[in-house]
Amino acid sequence: NHVATGDLFRERDRIYYSAANKFDCFPRTTHYIDVVRGDAEEYTALVGYADRLLAFKTNTLYIINVAAQDPREWFLESQHKGMGVKKPCQTVNTEDGVMWANGRGAYVYTGGDVRTTTTEDVTIGADINNIAKGKISSTDWIVDTGFIGVSYIERKRQFLVIENLNFGGDKNFVYDFDSKTWTGSDVNSSTFEPLAGEISNFITDG
């Protein structure tokens, strides 16, 4: 459909990329990626890591290989049901990989060997680890009501998951990458005090 200049138009199911050497310029008729359209999901977060673009929808994660200089050679490397997120604050990009959390678990993507064509082994480059699996039961894990927030403490190599940024209570967890262990707490724990009321996006200082 034609959209008049200046009109707001939201396409929840399409990824646009900028023209060469024209940042923030997105030609609507040519510079876009259609991974899967019409699946009743919308994109909620985009995270770039190495030569991959992690395109999160509400339920599904798509990993797009963007290593080639020519965008026409970009391709869908893998897709993962149940690994989507509802909001960008459920993802964080770190030196140790891309991390995110939803109602099914907490995940880390670290890349893996870069594939260059769709004919290569599909298992290569799909290096995703559910760091909650086998460590926290599904009944004890957080409930994804759309208000999860995550962050990463770089100097401690710890991943934080807050169940509800609106209220600050409920279940909150810290994963330590050195010990590979979780610490959990509720609102009464001193680990997260004071933690009441709405919480902003995480700000990591020095």
Phi, psi and omega in degrees: 000143178286135178241121181296147180302132179095343178283143177277135182214120184255123176249105187280352191236020184219143178251126176256149174232155187284158176288158182302127179057022177227073183296144182068017174244114187240091178300123188289332188268348186230323191260074180212160177240125172250098180283298175218123179247150176075027180261012179068014175243156176237154177290135182242337180201145174235129180228124177269135178213119184054236181259026181238153169241119177268111182254107183269132166250182185297331181235337189238144173253130174248129176255116184253128178275115182243032183290328184289146177295323182273116181303338179291346180260001174291149182209159177285117183274319179196160175225148190222106178291146178080003182247016179281174178227160181265338181213155180300333182290357176270003179233153174212138181258123184228173177292342179263006179124178176271132182236145177204167180217147173215191183290352180259344180159186177242138190230154174227131175246123184244009177092255188108185182294134181286126174270152181244343179219163180284352183273351181284168182306123184292340181284339180285136177084003178251052187274085179241131181240124174275100187283354176266339184295130180080355181245327178229127182292155181298331179285334180268344183287166183293157175258128183272094176264006180099005183239021177293145173226142179230158175205174183219128177263103189297314186290340177255353183053053181235139181254125182255138176230120177252128185292322188217106179288344180285323187243338176080349180267221178061213186262139179222141185225152173232129176251127179260117184287335179287315181267349182056042181230155177256146168239127182244158178203165170250188186296338182274357182284142178290345180300326185241017180278147346279137183221077180219146183084184183291147181242138180282175169302148182294139174241119182262117179263190184295000000 
